[in-house]
Amino acid sequence: MRSTLHPSSPWRAGILLAICVIAVAGCGKDDPAPLVPMAIGTLAPDFTLTDVNPASPSASQPVSPRSQLGKVSAWYFGHAT
């Protein structure tokens, strides 16, 4: 006779518990401080980055939020480990 696992079996509950433990363990204490949203209309802190997009009109030139005043812009800061 073949045995089948019932959806509410202890085996399935153990897997779910293991997933939860791994998820909680992945939340390190060295996480950066939470982000504080800025009010609409507030100027972003000033910084300068080199435009690395070769298709951009400002490719290889420094750009900053101040160079985009009066325009709609989005800034993405990617991070990989």
trRosetta pair geometry for C-beta under 8 A, 3 or more apart (Angstrom, degrees):
i j d omega theta_ij theta_ji phi_ij phi_ji
5 9 4.7 -89 -168 7 90 156
5 11 5.7 -74 -137 56 135 135
5 12 6.7 137 156 -39 127 104
6 9 4.8 129 60 -50 75 92
7 12 6.3 -9 -172 1 42 174
8 12 7.0 -109 -135 59 12 131
8 13 7.6 31 -173 -47 53 105
9 12 5.1 98 61 6 80 98
9 13 7.2 -145 100 -1 45 88
10 13 5.4 -56 -147 41 39 114
10 14 6.2 46 153 -26 69 103
11 14 5.8 -54 -153 31 28 113
11 15 6.8 29 150 -18 62 102
12 15 5.7 -49 -151 32 35 112
12 16 6.5 35 151 -17 65 105
13 16 5.7 -54 -150 38 34 113
13 17 6.3 36 152 -21 66 106
14 17 5.6 -53 -146 36 32 112
14 18 6.4 34 154 -21 65 104
15 18 5.7 -54 -149 34 31 112
15 19 6.5 32 153 -19 64 104
16 19 5.8 -52 -150 34 32 112
16 20 6.5 32 152 -18 64 105
17 20 5.7 -56 -150 36 33 112
17 21 6.4 33 153 -20 66 106
18 21 5.7 -53 -147 35 32 111
18 22 6.4 31 155 -17 65 106
19 22 5.9 -56 -149 37 30 110
19 23 6.3 31 153 -21 64 108
20 23 5.7 -55 -147 36 31 113
20 24 6.4 25 157 -14 66 107
21 24 6.0 -57 -146 39 29 106
21 25 6.1 29 155 -20 65 111
22 25 5.7 -56 -142 39 29 112
22 26 6.5 35 156 -27 62 106
23 26 5.9 -56 -155 27 28 114
23 27 7.6 31 149 -24 58 98
24 27 6.0 -49 -164 19 41 112
27 31 7.1 -33 -173 -38 69 136
28 31 5.6 143 78 -43 80 80
38 42 4.5 -129 173 69 107 134
38 44 7.2 -168 22 -95 176 65
39 42 4.8 98 62 -27 77 118
43 46 8.0 1 147 -54 113 80
43 65 7.1 135 -175 128 79 133
44 65 4.3 -155 65 -111 119 169
44 75 7.4 108 -152 9 168 146
45 65 7.7 109 75 21 36 145
46 64 6.2 27 -161 178 75 131
46 65 6.5 -126 -111 50 52 104
46 66 5.9 17 -122 -32 102 116
47 64 6.1 -179 84 -132 41 97
47 65 7.3 59 41 0 70 99
48 62 4.7 10 179 -175 116 116
48 63 7.0 154 -152 74 68 28
48 64 4.5 -48 -94 -70 67 110
49 62 7.0 151 79 -148 24 67
49 63 6.1 -29 67 62 75 79
49 64 7.3 137 16 -85 66 59
50 60 6.6 -8 -177 -151 106 36
50 61 7.2 168 -146 89 68 16
50 62 5.8 -49 -92 -91 59 57
50 63 7.6 103 -140 14 16 79
51 56 5.2 -106 166 85 131 150
51 58 4.7 98 12 107 163 92
51 59 5.6 -117 109 -113 110 29
51 60 6.6 -56 72 -2 82 19
51 61 5.6 5 27 56 114 66
51 62 7.6 168 -8 -119 81 9
51 63 5.0 65 -53 -9 103 123
52 59 7.7 34 -167 -147 12 74
52 60 7.7 67 -105 -77 40 51
53 56 3.9 80 88 -20 110 115
53 59 6.0 -111 86 -99 58 87
54 59 5.2 60 -133 -135 33 144
55 59 7.2 126 39 -67 17 127
56 59 4.7 142 65 -60 84 76
58 61 4.5 -95 -178 56 81 120
58 63 5.6 92 125 -70 147 116
58 67 8.0 109 -121 139 164 146
63 67 5.3 -116 -153 60 66 142
63 68 7.4 50 180 -39 104 103
64 67 5.1 103 53 0 69 98
64 68 7.6 -149 97 3 44 89
65 68 5.8 -71 -155 44 40 105
65 69 7.5 73 148 -60 67 72
65 73 7.2 -178 -127 80 68 143
65 75 7.3 -51 -79 -49 96 141
66 69 6.0 -7 -161 -33 43 109
68 71 4.8 -95 -173 60 77 111
68 73 4.2 7 168 -31 152 152
